[in-house]
Amino acid sequence: MSDTGSVTLVTGATGGIGKAIVSELVRGGHHVIATDLREPAAKDRVPGAQYVASNLLDDAGIERLISAVPGGLLTGLVNAAGVAFFDTDGSVFDIAEPVWAQTIGVNLDGLRKVTKAALPLLRAGNQASIVNIASTAGLRGMDDPLDAYQVSKAAVVSLSQSIALQLGPEGIRCNTVCPGAILTPMISSLYDESPERRQDMERRTPLRRLGLPEDVASAVSFLLSDNASFVTGTNLVVDGGWTAQIK
């Protein structure tokens, strides 16, 4: 699927899912502006991507990021930046205030700020597409609560639908991708510590495997493309069938 002429901004671009998205889009002909807190080492860069370091909670950082977009237009925005504090997130009744604030800040406020700042460039891009990375945790409850993460991702789903309704008349689409259990570097360390945990998740997933970052990247690529030109305000769940079950 080639989208020559597409200019797409990807946040969270050095994480497992973010890097896979950048790779997929570059391969599909997009000019990709890839951003994260720090620029990656040379060995971790995707050849052909343009890297810009920025803090999505810092207004000046976002301003620098937007000014780095070539030509002042975007045909796509992928909000993939996100955090999950597995060791300190938990029940809303016990969670420390800084953990709650940081999770909501990055996962929701950062997304909101970048999208707001990018809107004039998306309008200039003509029929642009926004894809926000949420989570199945934003659609269903979790066995072990990560309430800050879950609430932030549920908010991303809700906000994305509102954005879709507001910008639809301008021809700008907005959708979410909701990954399930994806084997990212962040998650793989947990499975290394507990192989039984990985086996249990594979057993509970109808396709009997964990997802890969490339599975999420393919979904993002579709939603950005003209093949999804009549798709907006929806959640594309990439979870191997996990949420389809009644437990």
Disulfide bonds with the S-S distance in Angstrom:
none
